[in-house]
């Protein structure tokens, strides 16, 4: 076989579509001809990129109404061919269940009309279902003869798997493109249905079973989906937990509000990707606190030696001027780059075959190069790789020898299968060789989530990571490649290793995590950070925590040091917003708890000079006991009308999230309001994240305007 | 397995892939959903024995013909269908904006848009739906050899373009 770049067998080889003999031929060519080998490697990289890119496309599902239409039709078993069914028999064949389903659909529809959220389009859907059967059946009859005639003209191979009846179903009149190759060359049926990729199939199967679509549960699923009926897009393979938005709580009944901080930002990346792709994200993908915390805020840094500073601000609430919005801003201690502790880093890189995509290993290289540029002579960098076998490609090297480090990175190539266990062991051994007690000692694992621990037992691996974390070597996990959000192994490993888990989908994200926020990612300054707010009933009638739905703690957890909470890295910002209803303003429909019969009423004469007190607890990175801080907010501060850029920007992001989530609390707030508010609050925006947000709001406005 | 169960299993397994596929052809959410609903309604009435063994190929082929059928019906009325307009007007598809985004996230879809339609379709069925060459041939009503040619030519042209781009960058 000679090397011809136009030979389709080269791609078929990559896709495993060759016979054994053909494969041997291609392999012989690749062994003998380096040019061919390079070419095929490039093709392979392209196919990997394509698969990743296509897998990352947002997914679309049927809406409940259309799905119910199918469920109704599925009740009727065809006795033979469609032509044998006059439409009235099809209709009469509907069981009671189908009729009930249809009524339910109409009922659902009516309800939505009541909510004034129904569009003309949806009315058509319902109408379409009601008379779907007769018209569809009639059309089927009409197209049948034409279809058979056509196909007899174009093709009649004896071994065709789809016979005339199938073609009648398909009813595909000839098209221009078909002149290219019109032969209907179907061979014997494949022994089994074409399998989707096994991993994909099993994921789907699990999700399918969990959601209970089977059997008569169609109706149940439709009920579940009624609330987010407008949400028909969900991204590939990512399931989002249902978020029930925090409602208003009366201060008299719930004087305390307790939650854990959260520095995750993944939701913003997901929302951004979907909006940029032209889709409205599903509401449960929108976690408002993660949107807000994606941005850096310029709150003053702590000056008193504390690991973080807290700033309280209040102003009228943008979406309801009779309410107040209170912002709790937490700023982690900023460590000057020159004063940062030395870094003893071991990059542990997955170079197995699956890392071959351009947004994996090449992105890992670029990301780590960006990190190397931040290092100096105090730092040590080593590189350990694992694939079939683990190996050290760079011994610990001073951080100012950038060229040596970069060259070692440059030489890496993907290939072979993954055996991560041996790699992790070697990485920790390397980190311990250079261990410095005053340094940040970290193993940075870069993988696509196809993490196979090899011969090492999973339990042993976790124990090792935990042990190493206790002795001071932390683990950071960087996930590369799209669609692996659910990798519980990686998240678990990073949790065991006192580490963090970041998801890098492009170079901008890599720069954010590894350059701009390098110290936040590398240097943890406080752990188990909890917030408890006590409201003064003399000033505040009701309150609502915006976001953090998954982070709510019980009030007694606040003082319990055994209960874990979030960590803060150097320079990290965390913001929480409360919407307050001051005393004297009408309360929304919040049911009150009956007055207690046997208990002393709480002091009715609380001083009205303070509106609330924010209490915080945290532990030092290596400590086990927490420290408590308290910050009161004066009642006077609630009257403020001037707000900081950070306040307005966070409010704009929160409002934007509420619009995307269709929050009942959004009032008359619009995307235009969010835009105006954010534009007034861009601040220095050194890295352009806030400007990017403006673009996102415009996208959302255009997309939802189209709906 | 009962008829209804069988349909529901296939809906469960293929609903999302079909919707995504139909959307790639129509660029309109409601048109894609229409086509997929029609496909499953036809499945409800199909002779099961004729479908079993190659369900995916059958569904994708029916879905594809539904899409083209619907588009043909619309065409005389609107030369530029609403679906296409929506794409052109979508913020993510502004060419000027697209031009200054170089990350791999948008690069591949942009390059794919430049491929001939048949290549694009075959590539999508292969890399998004993971169908075999044989099943793709069934869906596109062509030979396996032609599918191999379409996919190879498409991949090679993407590879060439990316090479040129990275050459221009470095």
Interface residues (C-beta under 8 A of the other chain):
Chain A: X5 X6 X7 X8 X9 X10 X11 X12 X15 X17 X42 X43 X45 X46 X47 X49 X50 X51 X53 X54 X55 X56 X57 X59 X60 X61 X62 X63 X66 X67 X69 X70 X71 X73 X74 X75 X76 X77 X78 X80 X81 X82 X85 X121 X132 X136 X137 X140 X161 X162 X163 X165 X166 X169 X170 X171 X172 X173 X175 X177 X178 X180 X181 X182 X183 X184 X185 X186 X187 X189 X190 X191 X192 X193 X194 X195 X196 X197 X200 X201 X204 X208 X213 X214 X215 X218 X232 X233 X273 X276 X277 X278 X358 X359 X363 X505 X506 X507 X508 X695 X698 X699 X702 X703 X706
Chain B: X3 X4 X5 X7 X8 X9 X11 X12 X13 X15 X16 X17 X19 X20 X22 X23 X24 X29 X30 X32 X33 X34 X36 X37 X38 X40 X41 X42 X44 X45 X46 X47 X50 X51 X52 X53 X54 X55 X56 X57 X58 X61 X62 X64 X65 X68 X69 X72 X86 X87 X89 X90 X91 X92 X93 X103 X104 X105 X106 X108 X109 X112 X117 X118 X123 X124 X126 X127 X128 X129 X130 X131 X132 X133 X134 X135 X137 X138 X141 X142 X143 X144 X145 X146 X148 X149 X151 X152 X153 X155 X156 X158 X159 X162 X163
